[in-house]
Amino acid sequence: MDDGGYELGFTITAIITFIGSWIYCIATYGFLFGVGLGWLPSLIVAVIAGALWPLIVLAIGAVLFFIFVISKH
């Protein structure tokens, strides 16, 4: 069984989420704590988001669909 698609989605989602949440930690807690300790919660959030990436894509698709449908009216 080939899980290449799931693994690719996991990797892309985890990297984007990790970078975004690490930047958030730096902005929220300052440079010292954000860079020094912010990687740990960022890693945890990235793994969870990576595991749930199909649901995230589905939610984004649903929101875009509703925005498209509402903008037509």
Biopython code that builds the backbone (N, CA, C, O; Angstrom):
import numpy as np
from Bio.PDB.StructureBuilder import StructureBuilder

atoms = [
    (1, "MET", "N", (0.844, -1.179, 0.000)),
    (1, "MET", "CA", (0.000, 0.000, 0.000)),
    (1, "MET", "C", (0.891, 1.243, 0.000)),
    (1, "MET", "O", (1.816, 1.349, 0.805)),
    (2, "ASP", "N", (0.612, 2.168, -0.892)),
    (2, "ASP", "CA", (1.423, 3.364, -1.033)),
    (2, "ASP", "C", (0.804, 4.511, -0.243)),
    (2, "ASP", "O", (-0.306, 4.951, -0.542)),
    (3, "ASP", "N", (1.528, 4.996, 0.771)),
    (3, "ASP", "CA", (1.064, 6.127, 1.571)),
    (3, "ASP", "C", (1.817, 7.401, 1.219)),
    (3, "ASP", "O", (1.915, 8.310, 2.044)),
    (4, "GLY", "N", (2.349, 7.477, 0.002)),
    (4, "GLY", "CA", (3.149, 8.627, -0.402)),
    (4, "GLY", "C", (2.397, 9.933, -0.333)),
    (4, "GLY", "O", (2.976, 10.955, 0.033)),
    (5, "GLY", "N", (1.127, 9.929, -0.672)),
    (5, "GLY", "CA", (0.339, 11.155, -0.638)),
    (5, "GLY", "C", (0.118, 11.655, 0.771)),
    (5, "GLY", "O", (0.204, 12.854, 1.036)),
    (6, "TYR", "N", (-0.169, 10.730, 1.680)),
    (6, "TYR", "CA", (-0.388, 11.131, 3.073)),
    (6, "TYR", "C", (0.903, 11.641, 3.691)),
    (6, "TYR", "O", (0.897, 12.649, 4.397)),
    (7, "GLU", "N", (2.003, 10.958, 3.433)),
    (7, "GLU", "CA", (3.284, 11.382, 3.995)),
    (7, "GLU", "C", (3.717, 12.741, 3.455)),
    (7, "GLU", "O", (4.263, 13.561, 4.193)),
    (8, "LEU", "N", (3.474, 12.978, 2.172)),
    (8, "LEU", "CA", (3.808, 14.273, 1.590)),
    (8, "LEU", "C", (2.969, 15.380, 2.225)),
    (8, "LEU", "O", (3.499, 16.432, 2.582)),
    (9, "GLY", "N", (1.670, 15.150, 2.366)),
    (9, "GLY", "CA", (0.797, 16.127, 3.008)),
    (9, "GLY", "C", (1.182, 16.369, 4.458)),
    (9, "GLY", "O", (1.152, 17.503, 4.937)),
    (10, "PHE", "N", (1.545, 15.288, 5.158)),
    (10, "PHE", "CA", (1.990, 15.402, 6.549)),
    (10, "PHE", "C", (3.224, 16.292, 6.636)),
    (10, "PHE", "O", (3.300, 17.188, 7.476)),
    (11, "THR", "N", (4.186, 16.035, 5.760)),
    (11, "THR", "CA", (5.440, 16.783, 5.793)),
    (11, "THR", "C", (5.225, 18.259, 5.481)),
    (11, "THR", "O", (5.740, 19.123, 6.190)),
    (12, "ILE", "N", (4.478, 18.550, 4.438)),
    (12, "ILE", "CA", (4.234, 19.945, 4.052)),
    (12, "ILE", "C", (3.488, 20.685, 5.155)),
    (12, "ILE", "O", (3.861, 21.798, 5.524)),
    (13, "THR", "N", (2.433, 20.065, 5.681)),
    (13, "THR", "CA", (1.641, 20.699, 6.734)),
    (13, "THR", "C", (2.466, 20.898, 7.993)),
    (13, "THR", "O", (2.395, 21.955, 8.619)),
    (14, "ALA", "N", (3.244, 19.900, 8.370)),
    (14, "ALA", "CA", (4.050, 20.002, 9.588)),
    (14, "ALA", "C", (5.101, 21.100, 9.469)),
    (14, "ALA", "O", (5.324, 21.842, 10.426)),
    (15, "ILE", "N", (5.743, 21.215, 8.322)),
    (15, "ILE", "CA", (6.768, 22.251, 8.146)),
    (15, "ILE", "C", (6.151, 23.644, 8.206)),
    (15, "ILE", "O", (6.667, 24.525, 8.894)),
    (16, "ILE", "N", (5.052, 23.844, 7.489)),
    (16, "ILE", "CA", (4.392, 25.157, 7.491)),
    (16, "ILE", "C", (3.901, 25.509, 8.889)),
    (16, "ILE", "O", (4.066, 26.644, 9.337)),
    (17, "THR", "N", (3.299, 24.543, 9.582)),
    (17, "THR", "CA", (2.788, 24.792, 10.924)),
    (17, "THR", "C", (3.916, 25.054, 11.910)),
    (17, "THR", "O", (3.801, 25.934, 12.764)),
    (18, "PHE", "N", (5.004, 24.300, 11.801)),
    (18, "PHE", "CA", (6.136, 24.498, 12.700)),
    (18, "PHE", "C", (6.715, 25.895, 12.555)),
    (18, "PHE", "O", (6.948, 26.581, 13.550)),
    (19, "ILE", "N", (6.948, 26.316, 11.325)),
    (19, "ILE", "CA", (7.527, 27.646, 11.102)),
    (19, "ILE", "C", (6.578, 28.736, 11.592)),
    (19, "ILE", "O", (7.002, 29.689, 12.247)),
    (20, "GLY", "N", (5.298, 28.591, 11.274)),
    (20, "GLY", "CA", (4.325, 29.595, 11.701)),
    (20, "GLY", "C", (4.183, 29.681, 13.209)),
    (20, "GLY", "O", (4.123, 30.778, 13.764)),
    (21, "SER", "N", (4.129, 28.542, 13.879)),
    (21, "SER", "CA", (3.968, 28.592, 15.332)),
    (21, "SER", "C", (5.256, 29.016, 16.030)),
    (21, "SER", "O", (5.201, 29.612, 17.105)),
    (22, "TRP", "N", (6.405, 28.723, 15.444)),
    (22, "TRP", "CA", (7.664, 29.189, 16.033)),
    (22, "TRP", "C", (7.771, 30.711, 15.908)),
    (22, "TRP", "O", (8.227, 31.378, 16.836)),
    (23, "ILE", "N", (7.358, 31.253, 14.780)),
    (23, "ILE", "CA", (7.327, 32.710, 14.620)),
    (23, "ILE", "C", (6.359, 33.320, 15.623)),
    (23, "ILE", "O", (6.643, 34.373, 16.195)),
    (24, "TYR", "N", (5.224, 32.675, 15.843)),
    (24, "TYR", "CA", (4.264, 33.155, 16.839)),
    (24, "TYR", "C", (4.876, 33.152, 18.237)),
    (24, "TYR", "O", (4.688, 34.100, 18.999)),
    (25, "CYS", "N", (5.605, 32.091, 18.578)),
    (25, "CYS", "CA", (6.260, 32.025, 19.894)),
    (25, "CYS", "C", (7.294, 33.131, 20.049)),
    (25, "CYS", "O", (7.398, 33.740, 21.114)),
    (26, "ILE", "N", (8.056, 33.392, 18.999)),
    (26, "ILE", "CA", (9.061, 34.450, 19.058)),
    (26, "ILE", "C", (8.382, 35.808, 19.250)),
    (26, "ILE", "O", (8.844, 36.626, 20.045)),
    (27, "ALA", "N", (7.290, 36.046, 18.526)),
    (27, "ALA", "CA", (6.587, 37.324, 18.629)),
    (27, "ALA", "C", (5.907, 37.479, 19.989)),
    (27, "ALA", "O", (5.813, 38.589, 20.512)),
    (28, "THR", "N", (5.442, 36.387, 20.554)),
    (28, "THR", "CA", (4.707, 36.460, 21.812)),
    (28, "THR", "C", (5.629, 36.498, 23.027)),
    (28, "THR", "O", (5.409, 37.297, 23.938)),
    (29, "TYR", "N", (6.644, 35.660, 23.057)),
    (29, "TYR", "CA", (7.477, 35.505, 24.247)),
    (29, "TYR", "C", (8.848, 36.166, 24.135)),
    (29, "TYR", "O", (9.663, 36.046, 25.049)),
    (30, "GLY", "N", (9.110, 36.849, 23.049)),
    (30, "GLY", "CA", (10.391, 37.514, 22.885)),
    (30, "GLY", "C", (11.416, 36.596, 22.248)),
    (30, "GLY", "O", (11.200, 35.396, 22.081)),
    (31, "PHE", "N", (12.538, 37.203, 21.901)),
    (31, "PHE", "CA", (13.553, 36.452, 21.157)),
    (31, "PHE", "C", (14.157, 35.327, 21.992)),
    (31, "PHE", "O", (14.302, 34.208, 21.500)),
    (32, "LEU", "N", (14.505, 35.600, 23.226)),
    (32, "LEU", "CA", (15.207, 34.612, 24.050)),
    (32, "LEU", "C", (14.353, 33.372, 24.293)),
    (32, "LEU", "O", (14.781, 32.257, 23.995)),
    (33, "PHE", "N", (13.158, 33.556, 24.826)),
    (33, "PHE", "CA", (12.294, 32.406, 25.098)),
    (33, "PHE", "C", (11.669, 31.844, 23.824)),
    (33, "PHE", "O", (11.485, 30.632, 23.703)),
    (34, "GLY", "N", (11.348, 32.702, 22.893)),
    (34, "GLY", "CA", (10.718, 32.238, 21.661)),
    (34, "GLY", "C", (11.620, 31.356, 20.824)),
    (34, "GLY", "O", (11.186, 30.323, 20.316)),
    (35, "VAL", "N", (12.871, 31.756, 20.676)),
    (35, "VAL", "CA", (13.813, 30.953, 19.899)),
    (35, "VAL", "C", (14.325, 29.781, 20.731)),
    (35, "VAL", "O", (14.455, 28.664, 20.230)),
    (36, "GLY", "N", (14.615, 30.042, 22.007)),
    (36, "GLY", "CA", (15.213, 29.017, 22.848)),
    (36, "GLY", "C", (14.277, 27.897, 23.234)),
    (36, "GLY", "O", (14.669, 26.730, 23.232)),
    (37, "LEU", "N", (13.040, 28.237, 23.566)),
    (37, "LEU", "CA", (12.093, 27.226, 24.032)),
    (37, "LEU", "C", (10.871, 27.065, 23.132)),
    (37, "LEU", "O", (10.118, 26.103, 23.279)),
    (38, "GLY", "N", (10.669, 27.989, 22.212)),
    (38, "GLY", "CA", (9.476, 27.957, 21.371)),
    (38, "GLY", "C", (9.424, 26.802, 20.398)),
    (38, "GLY", "O", (8.350, 26.470, 19.896)),
    (39, "TRP", "N", (10.563, 26.178, 20.118)),
    (39, "TRP", "CA", (10.583, 25.072, 19.175)),
    (39, "TRP", "C", (9.835, 23.865, 19.722)),
    (39, "TRP", "O", (9.281, 23.089, 18.943)),
    (40, "LEU", "N", (9.805, 23.683, 21.046)),
    (40, "LEU", "CA", (9.163, 22.501, 21.614)),
    (40, "LEU", "C", (7.640, 22.515, 21.423)),
    (40, "LEU", "O", (7.102, 21.551, 20.878)),
    (41, "PRO", "N", (6.921, 23.567, 21.850)),
    (41, "PRO", "CA", (5.484, 23.574, 21.559)),
    (41, "PRO", "C", (5.187, 23.644, 20.063)),
    (41, "PRO", "O", (4.171, 23.124, 19.602)),
    (42, "SER", "N", (6.077, 24.287, 19.307)),
    (42, "SER", "CA", (5.887, 24.352, 17.859)),
    (42, "SER", "C", (5.980, 22.970, 17.227)),
    (42, "SER", "O", (5.229, 22.651, 16.305)),
    (43, "LEU", "N", (6.891, 22.159, 17.720)),
    (43, "LEU", "CA", (7.037, 20.792, 17.221)),
    (43, "LEU", "C", (5.801, 19.953, 17.550)),
    (43, "LEU", "O", (5.330, 19.177, 16.718)),
    (44, "ILE", "N", (5.281, 20.111, 18.763)),
    (44, "ILE", "CA", (4.096, 19.360, 19.166)),
    (44, "ILE", "C", (2.898, 19.744, 18.303)),
    (44, "ILE", "O", (2.170, 18.876, 17.822)),
    (45, "VAL", "N", (2.697, 21.041, 18.111)),
    (45, "VAL", "CA", (1.581, 21.516, 17.287)),
    (45, "VAL", "C", (1.746, 21.067, 15.840)),
    (45, "VAL", "O", (0.763, 20.711, 15.189)),
    (46, "ALA", "N", (2.975, 21.080, 15.329)),
    (46, "ALA", "CA", (3.228, 20.682, 13.949)),
    (46, "ALA", "C", (2.929, 19.204, 13.723)),
    (46, "ALA", "O", (2.377, 18.838, 12.685)),
    (47, "VAL", "N", (3.282, 18.358, 14.673)),
    (47, "VAL", "CA", (2.996, 16.926, 14.524)),
    (47, "VAL", "C", (1.493, 16.670, 14.563)),
    (47, "VAL", "O", (0.982, 15.864, 13.786)),
    (48, "ILE", "N", (0.787, 17.347, 15.456)),
    (48, "ILE", "CA", (-0.672, 17.171, 15.522)),
    (48, "ILE", "C", (-1.335, 17.668, 14.239)),
    (48, "ILE", "O", (-2.195, 16.987, 13.682)),
    (49, "ALA", "N", (-0.939, 18.852, 13.768)),
    (49, "ALA", "CA", (-1.520, 19.389, 12.528)),
    (49, "ALA", "C", (-1.151, 18.520, 11.335)),
    (49, "ALA", "O", (-1.966, 18.327, 10.433)),
    (50, "GLY", "N", (0.070, 17.995, 11.323)),
    (50, "GLY", "CA", (0.472, 17.113, 10.235)),
    (50, "GLY", "C", (-0.350, 15.842, 10.194)),
    (50, "GLY", "O", (-0.701, 15.357, 9.119)),
    (51, "ALA", "N", (-0.662, 15.299, 11.367)),
    (51, "ALA", "CA", (-1.470, 14.084, 11.415)),
    (51, "ALA", "C", (-2.911, 14.344, 10.979)),
    (51, "ALA", "O", (-3.574, 13.457, 10.444)),
    (52, "LEU", "N", (-3.383, 15.555, 11.210)),
    (52, "LEU", "CA", (-4.777, 15.893, 10.876)),
    (52, "LEU", "C", (-4.904, 16.686, 9.577)),
    (52, "LEU", "O", (-5.926, 17.330, 9.344)),
    (53, "TRP", "N", (-3.879, 16.645, 8.736)),
    (53, "TRP", "CA", (-3.889, 17.492, 7.543)),
    (53, "TRP", "C", (-5.060, 17.223, 6.607)),
    (53, "TRP", "O", (-5.529, 18.175, 5.983)),
    (54, "PRO", "N", (-5.569, 16.001, 6.458)),
    (54, "PRO", "CA", (-6.734, 15.856, 5.572)),
    (54, "PRO", "C", (-7.957, 16.642, 6.065)),
    (54, "PRO", "O", (-8.721, 17.179, 5.263)),
    (55, "LEU", "N", (-8.133, 16.704, 7.382)),
    (55, "LEU", "CA", (-9.248, 17.481, 7.929)),
    (55, "LEU", "C", (-9.034, 18.978, 7.723)),
    (55, "LEU", "O", (-9.985, 19.720, 7.478)),
    (56, "ILE", "N", (-7.793, 19.413, 7.821)),
    (56, "ILE", "CA", (-7.481, 20.822, 7.606)),
    (56, "ILE", "C", (-7.763, 21.203, 6.155)),
    (56, "ILE", "O", (-8.342, 22.257, 5.890)),
    (57, "VAL", "N", (-7.361, 20.360, 5.227)),
    (57, "VAL", "CA", (-7.616, 20.629, 3.804)),
    (57, "VAL", "C", (-9.120, 20.630, 3.526)),
    (57, "VAL", "O", (-9.612, 21.467, 2.770)),
    (58, "LEU", "N", (-9.844, 19.700, 4.132)),
    (58, "LEU", "CA", (-11.294, 19.643, 3.963)),
    (58, "LEU", "C", (-11.960, 20.906, 4.511)),
    (58, "LEU", "O", (-12.863, 21.453, 3.878)),
    (59, "ALA", "N", (-11.522, 21.369, 5.674)),
    (59, "ALA", "CA", (-12.095, 22.581, 6.265)),
    (59, "ALA", "C", (-11.801, 23.813, 5.411)),
    (59, "ALA", "O", (-12.681, 24.649, 5.208)),
    (60, "ILE", "N", (-10.583, 23.930, 4.915)),
    (60, "ILE", "CA", (-10.230, 25.066, 4.057)),
    (60, "ILE", "C", (-11.039, 25.016, 2.761)),
    (60, "ILE", "O", (-11.515, 26.044, 2.280)),
    (61, "GLY", "N", (-11.189, 23.822, 2.204)),
    (61, "GLY", "CA", (-12.004, 23.674, 0.993)),
    (61, "GLY", "C", (-13.458, 24.048, 1.231)),
    (61, "GLY", "O", (-14.079, 24.684, 0.380)),
    (62, "ALA", "N", (-14.008, 23.661, 2.378)),
    (62, "ALA", "CA", (-15.399, 23.999, 2.700)),
    (62, "ALA", "C", (-15.565, 25.507, 2.861)),
    (62, "ALA", "O", (-16.537, 26.079, 2.370)),
    (63, "VAL", "N", (-14.631, 26.146, 3.540)),
    (63, "VAL", "CA", (-14.701, 27.597, 3.721)),
    (63, "VAL", "C", (-14.610, 28.307, 2.374)),
    (63, "VAL", "O", (-15.380, 29.229, 2.106)),
    (64, "LEU", "N", (-13.680, 27.886, 1.531)),
    (64, "LEU", "CA", (-13.565, 28.508, 0.208)),
    (64, "LEU", "C", (-14.811, 28.269, -0.635)),
    (64, "LEU", "O", (-15.234, 29.156, -1.377)),
    (65, "PHE", "N", (-15.400, 27.088, -0.530)),
    (65, "PHE", "CA", (-16.626, 26.801, -1.267)),
    (65, "PHE", "C", (-17.752, 27.718, -0.810)),
    (65, "PHE", "O", (-18.466, 28.285, -1.637)),
    (66, "PHE", "N", (-17.915, 27.867, 0.505)),
    (66, "PHE", "CA", (-18.977, 28.733, 1.011)),
    (66, "PHE", "C", (-18.738, 30.190, 0.653)),
    (66, "PHE", "O", (-19.688, 30.916, 0.361)),
    (67, "ILE", "N", (-17.496, 30.624, 0.669)),
    (67, "ILE", "CA", (-17.191, 31.994, 0.260)),
    (67, "ILE", "C", (-17.532, 32.176, -1.216)),
    (67, "ILE", "O", (-18.092, 33.205, -1.595)),
    (68, "PHE", "N", (-17.206, 31.199, -2.051)),
    (68, "PHE", "CA", (-17.522, 31.280, -3.473)),
    (68, "PHE", "C", (-19.026, 31.301, -3.702)),
    (68, "PHE", "O", (-19.518, 32.088, -4.511)),
    (69, "VAL", "N", (-19.762, 30.445, -2.998)),
    (69, "VAL", "CA", (-21.208, 30.371, -3.158)),
    (69, "VAL", "C", (-21.869, 31.664, -2.679)),
    (69, "VAL", "O", (-22.777, 32.174, -3.335)),
    (70, "ILE", "N", (-21.422, 32.193, -1.545)),
    (70, "ILE", "CA", (-22.011, 33.420, -1.008)),
    (70, "ILE", "C", (-21.685, 34.609, -1.897)),
    (70, "ILE", "O", (-22.524, 35.494, -2.065)),
    (71, "SER", "N", (-20.489, 34.655, -2.468)),
    (71, "SER", "CA", (-20.128, 35.779, -3.310)),
    (71, "SER", "C", (-20.891, 35.785, -4.637)),
    (71, "SER", "O", (-20.979, 36.824, -5.293)),
    (72, "LYS", "N", (-21.442, 34.639, -5.038)),
    (72, "LYS", "CA", (-22.239, 34.579, -6.268)),
    (72, "LYS", "C", (-23.602, 35.253, -6.086)),
    (72, "LYS", "O", (-24.220, 35.668, -7.067)),
    (73, "HIS", "N", (-24.071, 35.364, -4.855)),
    (73, "HIS", "CA", (-25.410, 35.929, -4.611)),
    (73, "HIS", "C", (-25.347, 37.380, -4.422)),
    (73, "HIS", "O", (-26.377, 38.020, -4.207)),
]
sb = StructureBuilder()
sb.init_structure("model")
sb.init_model(0)
sb.init_chain("A")
sb.init_seg("    ")
for serial, (resi, resn, name, xyz) in enumerate(atoms, 1):
    if name == "N":
        sb.init_residue(resn, " ", resi, " ")
    sb.init_atom(name, np.array(xyz, "f"), 0.0, 1.0, " ", f" {name:<3s}", serial, name[0])
structure = sb.get_structure()
